Amino acid sequence: MLVLRHGQSEWNAARRWQGQADIALTDLGLEQARRAADKLGSFAAIATSDLERARMTAEIIAGSLGMSTLPADPRFRETHVGEWQGLTADEIETQWPGYLDSHMRPPGFEDDASIIGRVGAALGDLARAFPHEEVLCVAHAGVLRVMRRHLGVPDRRIPNLGGCYFTIHGGDAARIEAGGIVELFEHGEIGEEL
């Protein structure tokens, strides 16, 4: 199963922490989604988070591939970032000095166990619904990174329309394996990746 991050959103461009805020794609994000379809193969199904930036990315890709998306699944939503939603890194540093460098989080920030539980269950459901078939899911960088860290693979930044493959053995959410990072665009190929 290939899980991709959505195209560039308005708050990606402004370098604001989005969390579960429902932010639209920029013109570049729309173009990234259109161009991504040219680089992807075929899929048995296309799943998506219910947040607009992921849903629109998935719908554009699906339309280009002559498909439709599955009903949007809120379990694929981005991490709830609590009080940091809408803030830039500089604003976070001013209000919570040292938190970002120390990997500390404010009250209300969704913990990794919650993300692992909901995303793992959603991946397992897709694997059982489409056994031995290739599925595309459009989600968010934060949940991708949490899942990758949980599965013991190196953490790294995931650009817009980047992602990774996950193998769900037997459709069992407890038996997920993460593959390497996938980047559909080379650096600078289609505008600035945020």
KAWOBEL-V20178 format. One record per backbone hydrogen bond with DSSP energy under -1.0 kcal/mol. NH is the residue of the N-H (numbers start at 0). CO is the residue of the C=O. E is the energy in kcal/mol with one decimal. If there is no record, write none. Layout:
BEGIN
nh:NH co:CO e:E
nh:NH co:CO e:E
END
This chain:
BEGIN
nh:1 co:134 e:-2.4
nh:2 co:163 e:-2.6
nh:3 co:136 e:-2.9
nh:4 co:161 e:-3.4
nh:5 co:138 e:-1.4
nh:9 co:23 e:-2.5
nh:12 co:8 e:-2.2
nh:13 co:9 e:-1.3
nh:14 co:11 e:-1.2
nh:15 co:10 e:-3.1
nh:16 co:86 e:-3.1
nh:20 co:17 e:-2.1
nh:22 co:20 e:-1.3
nh:25 co:7 e:-2.3
nh:29 co:25 e:-2.2
nh:30 co:26 e:-2.2
nh:31 co:27 e:-2.8
nh:32 co:28 e:-2.0
nh:33 co:29 e:-2.2
nh:34 co:30 e:-2.8
nh:35 co:31 e:-2.2
nh:36 co:32 e:-1.3
nh:38 co:35 e:-1.6
nh:43 co:133 e:-3.5
nh:46 co:135 e:-3.3
nh:48 co:137 e:-2.0
nh:54 co:50 e:-2.8
nh:55 co:51 e:-3.1
nh:56 co:52 e:-1.1
nh:57 co:53 e:-2.8
nh:58 co:54 e:-2.6
nh:59 co:55 e:-2.4
nh:60 co:56 e:-2.3
nh:61 co:57 e:-3.0
nh:62 co:58 e:-2.6
nh:63 co:59 e:-2.1
nh:64 co:60 e:-1.6
nh:65 co:62 e:-1.1
nh:66 co:61 e:-3.3
nh:69 co:45 e:-3.1
nh:72 co:47 e:-3.1
nh:75 co:72 e:-1.9
nh:76 co:73 e:-1.7
nh:83 co:80 e:-2.0
nh:84 co:81 e:-1.7
nh:85 co:16 e:-4.0
nh:86 co:83 e:-2.4
nh:91 co:87 e:-2.3
nh:92 co:88 e:-2.6
nh:93 co:89 e:-2.0
nh:94 co:90 e:-2.0
nh:95 co:91 e:-3.4
nh:98 co:95 e:-2.0
nh:101 co:97 e:-1.9
nh:102 co:99 e:-1.1
nh:103 co:98 e:-2.6
nh:108 co:105 e:-1.6
nh:109 co:79 e:-3.4
nh:114 co:110 e:-1.6
nh:115 co:111 e:-3.1
nh:116 co:112 e:-2.2
nh:117 co:113 e:-2.3
nh:118 co:114 e:-2.8
nh:119 co:115 e:-2.0
nh:120 co:116 e:-1.9
nh:121 co:117 e:-1.9
nh:122 co:118 e:-2.7
nh:123 co:119 e:-2.4
nh:124 co:120 e:-2.3
nh:125 co:121 e:-2.1
nh:126 co:122 e:-2.5
nh:127 co:123 e:-2.2
nh:128 co:124 e:-2.1
nh:129 co:125 e:-2.1
nh:132 co:129 e:-1.7
nh:135 co:44 e:-2.3
nh:136 co:1 e:-2.7
nh:137 co:46 e:-2.1
nh:138 co:3 e:-3.5
nh:143 co:139 e:-1.9
nh:144 co:140 e:-2.7
nh:145 co:141 e:-2.1
nh:146 co:142 e:-2.3
nh:147 co:143 e:-2.4
nh:148 co:144 e:-2.6
nh:149 co:145 e:-2.6
nh:150 co:146 e:-1.8
nh:151 co:148 e:-1.7
nh:152 co:147 e:-2.3
nh:161 co:158 e:-2.2
nh:162 co:181 e:-2.4
nh:163 co:2 e:-2.1
nh:165 co:0 e:-2.9
nh:166 co:176 e:-2.9
nh:168 co:174 e:-2.6
nh:170 co:167 e:-1.4
nh:171 co:168 e:-1.8
nh:174 co:171 e:-2.5
nh:176 co:166 e:-2.7
nh:178 co:164 e:-3.3
nh:181 co:162 e:-3.6
nh:183 co:160 e:-1.2
nh:188 co:185 e:-2.8
END
